[in-house]
Amino acid sequence: MTSLARQNPAVALEVLGETWLRELLAALPPKWRKRFGAEGWRIVQPEAPAIGWTGHETSPVAISVPPQDVLVRRIELPLVSRFRLAGLMRFEAPRHIPLPPDQVRIDFRVARRDLAASRMLVELAIIRVETIEAARSETMKAGLEPEAVYLATEYGPWFARRFLARHWREIWLTRRRQRHYLRVLVASLLILTAVLGAQHWAERLARDRQAAMLAARKEAAGIEPLRKQLTVLNGKLAFLAAARHRPSAAVVAEEVARLLPDDAWLQELDIQDRTVRLVGTARDASDLLRVFSVSPLFSDVRFEAPLIPSPGTGGVRFDIVLNLR
């Protein structure tokens, strides 16, 4: 297949397409396989075309021509694509027609391909015009519209359309196909309407969402100053709440003055948040920690610095740090 694809890519694509089509038809359910496969045709005899016809069938109709009225020729040609084969048969077919070209109709198909030898076998069928027209008129009288001629050869059944249709419009614009096209058109319109409706709904939803986002942004822009004010107020409230639970400087000074012994002098009183520092002199400062520890206002009483003698006073200098409860 690789060498064939290099030499003749069109034929390689045709072979792959035919293989894919056969696999697809084999995978379809029986109902759809009958619709698209060869078994979906209704083969009628020109002498009795209406036998078994219910009047409501939509299967394509093929006329069965007797074998003695069909001349089949098998021609071996070089391996070419179907498009090139049509041009090649314009020159090859007249060599095998025993009658004048205006008295017969022909059709051909590829019966077998020899990919290794790059050759192909083409079946050429020749039928007199009178035979086709007579069979067609009998079938039309019965209310049936034939679309092809059924040929049974050794390479399998063959539904040849060229015998009945001289132009592509006659093939594709039959009544059955017109009904099929109408159904496809209606389904396509419904699908298109659904798609356009869904697109319109999605665009409208996007517009509404964008408008809601713009409104939310405007509201957020107006809320931001209020949020900053609320943050400032919360800070002030927190400060006031902490101040309520913290004793004032006057209360602290009064408690320190009450606890200090008479032989002690306070030189410095520093209050930082909940920490109080006492600096002064006393004749005997070793008992000051116990004095301040018993107070319900103070806790964690300790010397910040060692006791040192205070010159000129006859006492010691103390530096005490304590926490407010």
Buried (B, 14 or more C-beta within 10 A) or exposed (E): EEEBBEEBEEBBEBBEEEEEEEEEEEEEEEEEBBBEBBEBBBBBBBEEBEEEBEEEEEBBBBBBBEEEBBBBBBBEBEBBBEEBBEEBBEEBBEEBBEEEEEEBBBBBBBBEBEBEEBEBBBBBBBBBEEBBEEBBEBBEEBEBEBBBBBBEBEBEEBBBBBBBBEEEEEBEEBEBEEEEEEEEEEEEEEEEEEEEEEEEEEEEEEEEEEEEEEEEEEEEEEEEEEEEEEEEEEEEEEEEEEEEEBBEEEEBBEBBEEBBEEEBEBEEBEBEEBEBBBBBBBBEBEEBBEBBBEBEBBEEBEBEEEBEEBEEEEBBBBBBBBBBE
